[in-house]
């Protein structure tokens, strides 16, 4: 009986054991301090932003990069050009990184020069430039029969409706240099847009650092094993890419994956997602869908007996509206706990309960040498 009670106590102790105190963001000389907190601004390119953080972290940590950062738009463009539908919208972190290993990375100075030229000549911000890319996708998706000019005109009108100052010369500047094929899939417009914008990314402007293949793990493992894998990687000093249901960021009690689903058609965690899209119940109430997303876990801590992960997202440092526990950089290399609306500088990440994130995660990705 005593042996039985001892075993029960041991198992209980393990189940509530707090996670390790790890914060890759605040560690001295952390590569994360050199990587900006990105804002994808509505584009469905979270996978490329998460992939760029994983890749740049490895390159900086291993000393394989000079003063270059991997531009997320470049990652999205090259990944989309190698996929069947040529779409920027939606992708896979691991496949994106492994594609770039073969193609190489465009020098950040070349990309920034191209983006700055368009922004300067048309008096627009980076967010407005991404807005043009996003609007062309949305408009083309609704009516693929529209011509390039018609799509652009609608995008400009919608930008003006938002009180954004978009120069009328932008049409010829951006769309005049190429012909957009008609009748393709509904998400190709942004791909051709970026392809023309980044046409100087070739030859000597491409470098190929030697990096390990990105690995995808826990596509079919249990919540418990997934958490252990995240904890193990963090303890080794490695950030962890997560593909998950972003609805948990809006509702902490959201349960995107049903582990109880078993059988031939439910072998992977992605197969066990409860709702792919938003639905309505019989009373007309909205039931949140998964809202697929990708981010990077960069820390863990014990908070009141609960394990929490520090989630570094790509929605900018000021868009964590549903979160009350974040990490802000108040001055260079100085970090403090912050909450939304307290007037602190941009958040570099926000804390989320580990069990909430894990129960909504369907794949992990990481990079490390053998």
N, C-alpha and C positions, 0 to 999 in steps of 0.2 A: 504493500500500500504506500509506504514511504517512497519507494522507487517510482511508483506511478505518479505521485504528487510532485516529486522532484522533476520528472519529465514534463509534466503539465506546466509547472512554474518556469522551466527553462524555455519551453516553446512560447509561453506568454511573454517572457522577458524579451525574447528575440523579436516578437511581433511589435513591441512598443519601443524597441531600442532606437534612440534618436539617431538621425543621420549625422554624418561627419560635417564639421564646419569647414566648408571650402568656398572660396570666392575668387575665381580666376580673374575677375575684373579688378579687384583691389590689390592683388599680389604685386609686389615690386617688379617693375619692368615687364608687366604683363603685356603681351601682344594686343590684347583687347583695348588697351589705352591708346593704341595707334590706329584702331579701326573705328570709324564713325558709327553712330547709331543711325541707321538708314531709315528712310521713309519711302515705301513703295508707292504711296499716294494713289491707291485705288487699283493699280495694275495687279493682275494675278500672277506676279512674279516673285512671290515670297520664297519659292524654292531656290531661286538664283541669289537672293539676298542672304539666305541662310548658308548656301553653298560658299558664297564669297567670304563669309566670316570664318567658316571652317578652313577654307584654303589659305586665307591670309594669316590666320592664327598659326597654321603649320609653317608657312613660308617664313614668317617673322621669327618664330620660336627657333627654327632650325638654321636661321641665318642665310637662307637661300634667296632672299629678296633684298634688293637695294632700297630704293625709296618708292617702290611700286605697290599699289593696292589693286586687287582684282575688281574691276568694275562690274557690278551686278547686271547692268544692261547688256554688257558684252557676253556674260555667261548665258543670259536668257536668249540672246540672239543666236549664238552658236548652238545651244541646245535645241532651239526651235527649228533651226535649219536642218537638223539631223533627225527630226521626228516626222512621223507620217503626215500630220496635219499642218506642219509649219506654224504652229501657234505659240505665241509667247505665254499664253494663259495656261497656267497649271503645269507642273513638272515634277521631277524627282531630283532631290539633292545629290544623291550618289551618282546617278547617271550624268548629271550636269558636270560634276567634278571630273568624272572619268572621261567625258567627252573633251573637256578642256585640256586634260593631260595629253591627248593626242594632237589637238589643234594648236595649243599654245595660248598665251595670254597677250592681249593687245596692251601696249604700254599705256599707263594711265594718263600720261601727258598728252598723248595723241587723242584719246577719247575726250578728255576735258577740253582740249582745244576745239574739237568739233562741236561739242555741246555748248561751249561758251560762245562760239561764233554765232550759232543760231539764236541763243538767248540774247546776245548783245545786239544783233542786227534787227531783232524783232521786239526788243524791250520786254522780255518775259523772264519769269523766274524758272528755276528748275522744276518746281511743282507744276507750273503752267505748261512747261514742255511735256511733262509726263501726262498732264491732263489732255493734251492734244492726242498723244498716243492712245490713251484710254478711250477718248471719245470716238476716234476713228474706228476702234474695235467695236464699240457699242453700236454705232450707227450702221456699220457694215453688217454686223450680226443681225440687225433687224431687217435690213433690205440689201442683200448682196447684189441686186441688179443696179444699184447706184454707181455712177461713174466716180472716178477719183475726185474730180472737181466738186461734184455734188456732195460727196462725203465731207470734203474739206469745208465747204461753205456752211454745212449744217454744224460742223464742229465749231467753227468760228462764231456762228450765231449763238450757240449754247454757251461758249466762253464769254461772249459779250453779255449774255443774260446773267452771268455770275459776276459782272462788273470787272472782268479781267481784260486788260489792255493787250490785245493780240494784234500785231501789225498786219495789215492787209497784204504786205509783200511776202508774207511767210508762205503763201501758196506756191509761188514760183520758186522760192528758195528751197523749200523742202520737197515739193512734189514735182518740180520741173525736170529733175534729173533722171527720172526713171518712169517706166510704164508699169502700172500695177495690173497684173493679170486679172481678168474678170472671171467670175464663176467659180472661184476657188472656195475653200472652206471659209467659214464666217469669221475667222480670227487671223487672217494672214496680213491684213493691212499694216499693223504695227511692225511686223517682221520686215516687210519691204521698206518701211519708213526708216527703221534703224539700220538696215543693211546699207542703204544709200548714205545715211548720215555718217556711218563709221567705215566708209569705203577705203580710208587710208590705213586701216588695220590689216596690213599685209607686209610681207618681206621682212625688212629689218625692224619694223615696228611690232613684230611678234617675237616673244621670247618663250622658251619652253623649259621652265625649271623642273628638275627631277623631283617628283612628289609621289608618295605611295598611293595606291588605289584607295578610293573611299569605300568603306564597307557598310553594308546595310544589315542590321541585325534585329532580332526580336519581332519579325513580321508575323510570327505565329506563337510566341511564348506567352506565358501568363503575366498578369499584372506584377506578381511578386518577382518573377525572373527579370522582367523589364526594369523594375526599379533597381534591382541588384546590378544590372548592367550599367544603368546610368550612374549609380553610386561608384562602381568600380572605375569607370572612365574618368569621372571627376576626381577621384582619389589619385589617378595617374596624371592629373593635370591636363586632361583633354576635354574640350567643349563637346557637347553632344547635340547633334541635329535631331529634331523631333518633328514628325509628321503627325498631326493631331486634329481633333475637332475644335476649332476656335470658339465655338459656342460656349465652351467652359470659361472663356475669358469674360463672357457676359453674365453667365449664370454658373457660380461655383458648384452648384449641385447637379449640373448637367451631366448626364450619363450617355456618352456617345457610342460606347461599345458595350455590347452584351456578351460577357464571357461565357454565359451559359449556352449560347448558340453552338451546337455541335453538328457534325455530319459532313457529308461529301462536299457541300457547297459553303461550308463555314470553316475551312481549314486555316485561313489567315485572319488576322485581326481586322484587316480592312473589309473582309466579308461579313464581319460581325457588327458593322456600324448600323445603328438602329434606324436612323433616317438620313438618307443622302442629302435631301433638300428639305426646306421648310414645308410643313403641312398644316392643315387646319383640322381641328377636331370637330365633332358633331355640333358643338356650340359656337363654332366660328373662331375659336381661340387659336392663335398661332403656336404650333409645336416646332421648336427650333430644329433645323437640320444640322448636320455635322459642321458645315462651313469649313472645308478642308484648308489647312494652313500649315506652314513650316516656320519654325523658330529654332533658337539655339539655347540649350541649358548651360549656364556658365557658373553655377554655384549651388550650394545646399547649406541648410542650417536647421537647427532644432528651435522651434518656436512654440513654447507652451506645451511641450510633449508631442508636437506634430512636426514631421519633416516637411520642409518647404524647399522648392527649387527656385533659383533666380533665373527667370526667363528673359532672354534678350530678344526683342521682337524687331520688326521692320515697319512699324507704324509711326516712327518718329518718337522723340522723347516727350512729347506733350499730349499724346493721344491715349493715355492709359486711364480713360474716364471711369472704368469700372473697378479700378484698383486703388486701394488705400495704403498699400505697403510697397514702396519702390525704393530703388537706390539711385541717388542723384549725385552728380559730380558738382560740388559747390565751388571748387576752384581746382586748378590743375593738380590732379593726383589726390585730391581730398574728397572723400565720399561720405555722405550722410543719408540716414533713413529719411524718406520724404513721403508725403501724401499728395494726392491731386489737389490743386488749388491752394497750396501753401506758399506759392511764390518762389519756390526753389528752382534752380536751373534744370535743364533737361534730365529726365530719368535715363539711366543707361540700362535699366532692366527693372522688372517687378517680380515680387515674390508670389508664388502660387503653391498651394498645398500639393505635396508630391503625389498623394493618392488621387487627387482630382485630375492632375495632369496625366498621370500614368493610365488611369482608367479611360482616358480619351485619346491616347496615343496608339497609333497602329504601325509605326516603324521608327527605328532609330538609325542614325548615320553618323559615322565618325571617321577620322583620319589619324593613323599613327603608323610609324615605321615598324617593320617586322621585328 
